[in-house]
Amino acid sequence: MGPDALGYRVGEGREGVNVTPETQDLRVWIDQDLCTGDGLCVQYAPEVFEFDVDGLAYVKDGDGELQVDPGRRVDVPAHLRLDVIDAAKECPGDCIHVLRAADGAPVAGPEATATPEAAGPEAA
């Protein structure tokens, strides 16, 4: 089976998603209003996610600097793509947003899994 529109091979690899070499760069951000402080993201990708003193997870930039501005997006290192996608899928707060860098299309997280029926009448 070839890659889908996002460059993933569905049904193969870890967690049913295999990032192929054709995959475009990704960006990630966390909605702290939904963060439960569970820490799964920090376990999956400590180079990308970290707790702040408020007990919530935030993203770190390429220099390892914690980005505490709401909605701050950072690039996902190529070698951590699967870990960041897995973190978004497993997040109990459903607060991790993984986007394709080129066009902002959701790859993992709430927008990637939402359907019009689940999102309610406003989304339709």
C-alpha positions in Angstrom: 0.0 0.0 0.0 1.4 3.4 -1.0 1.4 6.5 1.2 -1.8 8.4 1.7 -2.3 12.1 1.0 -0.3 13.0 4.1 2.6 10.7 3.2 1.8 8.0 5.7 1.5 4.3 5.1 -1.7 3.3 7.0 -1.7 -0.1 8.6 2.0 -0.5 8.8 4.6 0.2 11.5 4.2 1.4 15.0 0.7 2.5 16.1 -0.7 1.7 12.6 1.2 4.6 11.0 4.6 4.5 9.3 6.3 7.8 8.5 7.8 7.4 5.0 10.8 9.4 3.7 8.3 11.4 1.6 6.7 12.8 4.7 6.9 16.6 5.0 8.1 18.4 8.0 5.8 18.6 11.0 5.0 21.3 13.6 3.5 20.7 17.1 1.8 22.8 19.8 -0.1 22.1 23.0 -3.4 23.6 24.2 -2.6 24.1 27.9 -6.3 24.6 28.6 -6.9 20.9 27.9 -3.6 19.6 29.3 -4.1 17.1 32.1 -0.5 17.1 33.2 -0.3 13.3 32.7 3.1 13.4 31.2 2.8 10.8 28.5 4.1 13.4 25.9 7.2 14.0 28.0 7.8 10.3 28.2 7.4 9.9 24.4 9.5 12.8 23.3 11.4 14.7 26.1 13.3 16.6 23.4 10.0 18.2 22.3 7.8 18.3 25.4 8.5 19.4 29.0 6.6 20.3 32.1 6.7 23.9 33.4 6.2 24.9 37.0 2.4 25.0 36.6 2.4 21.2 36.0 1.4 21.5 32.4 3.2 20.3 29.3 4.7 22.8 26.8 6.7 22.4 23.6 10.5 23.1 23.3 12.2 24.7 20.3 15.2 23.3 18.6 17.5 24.8 21.2 15.6 23.2 24.0 14.0 26.4 25.2 10.5 26.0 26.7 7.9 27.9 24.7 5.3 29.1 27.2 3.3 31.4 24.9 -0.2 30.0 24.2 -0.4 28.2 20.9 3.4 28.4 20.2 4.3 26.0 17.5 7.7 24.3 17.1 9.3 22.1 14.4 9.3 18.4 15.1 12.8 16.9 14.6 12.6 14.2 11.8 13.9 11.4 14.1 11.0 12.2 16.6 8.1 12.3 14.2 6.6 9.0 15.2 7.1 9.7 18.9 5.3 13.1 18.6 2.5 11.5 16.6 2.2 8.7 19.2 2.1 11.3 22.0 -0.7 13.1 20.3 -2.7 9.9 19.8 -2.2 8.7 23.4 -2.7 12.1 25.1 -5.6 11.8 27.6 -6.3 15.5 27.3 -6.4 15.4 23.5 -4.4 18.6 23.6 -1.4 17.9 21.3 -1.8 19.3 17.8 0.6 17.9 15.1 0.4 19.8 11.8 2.0 19.4 8.5 4.4 22.4 8.3 3.8 23.1 4.6 0.1 23.9 4.9 -1.0 23.4 8.5 -3.1 20.3 7.8 -3.7 18.3 11.0 -1.7 15.0 11.1 -2.5 13.9 14.7 -4.5 15.4 17.5 -8.0 16.7 18.0 -8.5 18.1 14.5 -7.0 15.1 12.8 -9.5 12.7 14.5 -12.6 14.9 14.7 -15.5 14.1 12.5 -18.4 16.4 11.7 -20.7 14.2 13.7 -18.4 14.2 16.8 -17.6 17.9 16.5 -21.2 19.0 16.6 -23.5 21.1 14.4 -21.1 24.1 14.2 -18.5 22.0 12.4 -20.8 20.8 9.7 
